[in-house]
């Protein structure tokens, strides 16, 4: 039976961040003299520095300065103990309130940047990636409306060191400034600086004080071989859940990007007219594309949207099962490159047909030709599917689903059986 003491708050926890700071200021006096450097600062100024430190550490540890991250920092690094009881959780929430209020009262460069990207119509995945660089910078130098040239240069030097590659003996094999990822981060950082308010006196924007490095002539662009793709398809079909198999099909047949696959759900698939509409990224064409009749059972699977990281983990798992090397830089885009490569290897398949099938913006390097070629998209896409090497792989392996337990309770199996009977 619980007693009264069970319902009393844990008095071993500090009462507030402010009280902790006051305790630190009063500590350190000996022989009538103080060794505490904080005594010379006003308490309000000191509290602002403490709040800024908590936010910076939250950004560094949890990649976020949102309330949940602030509370997590308080629990882990101020309480220094697991906070399980409701009473202690309430205390942690009270602790974080002054920090959250300080955040509201001061300009937040990260949220300002996020808002600009959202208003510009950028995709969630893109925003998350670009904000990463901004969070690294603000974690180092705090929230400000203007940063010094020295802070900008120090951060860029830190970035270049981050992307410098060394061998096992510690010898530099690739300088960070020559790394394509470093160049991408610099571009993202430039966007962040441009989002900051202009200088009140000069009206100038913040900028990187030198010419941005150019992308190296050679990129790390992994591509799966045809044999790899066949193994991926086989492993997905045999070992994975039907919805994962469908995602792999979207990648290996239509060359869908990871963000496009993550955004796909069953509402994008129309089995009445046998078409699929992929939510194309990067200003590509959005259009219904035909579904191969033989593959209808897989497209009948119920599909829901998911996170891009989940889609990547699913591919990693499949590659591991299939014994395929999954080195750094490999991902869903390696499948997309394989699709393009395989289609270009098909004799007599026109480049314009491939570009249309891959949903690329047709003005990219094609001049005025696309305006004069008026062949219906459905016709060209059907022609591509007829000779698509990976469609043939799927069709050859499809009969296996009749014997797989993960497909046993699904309607697609019934559709498959009817298809086989009709052919017989």
Phi, psi and omega in degrees: 000137180285145176254179181300325183294335179294336184259001178274145180297154178285102185284353177287342178281146176296157184275328178195162177296322180299317179296324178297318180294317179300320178297322179291324180294321183282350182270147172109010180271131176208147181054033178076004180236150179255142174252013185270115182287344184286342184299335185280347182260150175290152182297321181297316179296322180293321179297322178298321179292322179295315180298319179296322179294317179298317179295316181299318179291326176296319177296320183291319186273321188242004179057031181203147172245020178284164184308321182298323181289321177298315180296320179297321178295317179302314182296313187279328191241353173248314176287326181057037178199156175296132180254098187258324185285154179298325182294317179291326175296323178296319179296319179298320179295320178295323178300320186279343184302315178299325179293317179296323177293319177299321178299316181295329184276353184234148181301130179251106183295330181289311180293328176296318178295316179301315181299317179298319180293320180294316179297328179285357176081022180287150179289154182300318180297320178296315181299314180301318182292314183292324180294337181304313181296318179298320180294321176301315183293313182293328176298326180279322190237005174079172180277124180214164172270335178222142177240153181282159177298324179297317179298318180296315182293319179298320180295318180295324176295319177297321178298315181297323178292325179299323185257012172284130181257137180232155176276184184295337178272359179088006178280138181289124177251345176205116178294142181303323182292345178259006181270132182298329178293321177299317179297319178298316179297322177299318179297318178295319180295322177299318177300317180299313180299322180293337181280347182285155181300151177290156176294134184298325184273310185267340183074012182272150174275158171291147181208162172282126189280034173198167180292132180298141177294151179270159179293140178298156183290336180245135181242154171276098183237081182299148177218137177282145174284168177300323178294321176300314181298318178300319179293321178297314180298312181299313182295318179298317183291320185278318191254340189259165175294154182305321182292327176291320177300319179297321179296320178294324177297318179299323179286316188277341178261309185261358180063033182294141177285166183298319179294325179291319178296317181296328182277348183287138167218182186296340179293342179275354184247125180245104182278349177290314178254008176055056176227158177229142179238105182277130180288080190298140175259176174057040174063020177286172182288136173255116188203153172288137177239148183291149175257130177301130185304319182297335185264012180305321180305318182289321179291347178281349181295139176290125184237137177238157177295153179211176180279146180301326181295327177293317180299318179295317179299323179297318178294319178301316181298317180297316179298321179296316179295324183276356181072030181260133180296129179240080183278172180299133181100344177285151179178196179302327182293336175294328174291316180301318178296323179296320179298313180299314180300317182293323180289322178292341179275352180281124181297144173068008176271117187291147179298320180298321178296320179295316180297319178294317181297322180279359176065030177285152172296124191282354178271002182278095176075010183253359180062218182267358185306314182302333181289335185261345178266111188251022177297131181304141182300319182301322180295311182292322179294321176297320178297320178294315180298327180298327184247006183295117183301323185281335173298319179297322178297314179299316182295325179289326183271344187305321181304339180298332187296339179297336185250005184263131185297327182291346179257354192298323185266006186260147177303326180306328180296320178296318178297323181294315180300318179296323181296316181295317179299318181297321180291321180293000000 
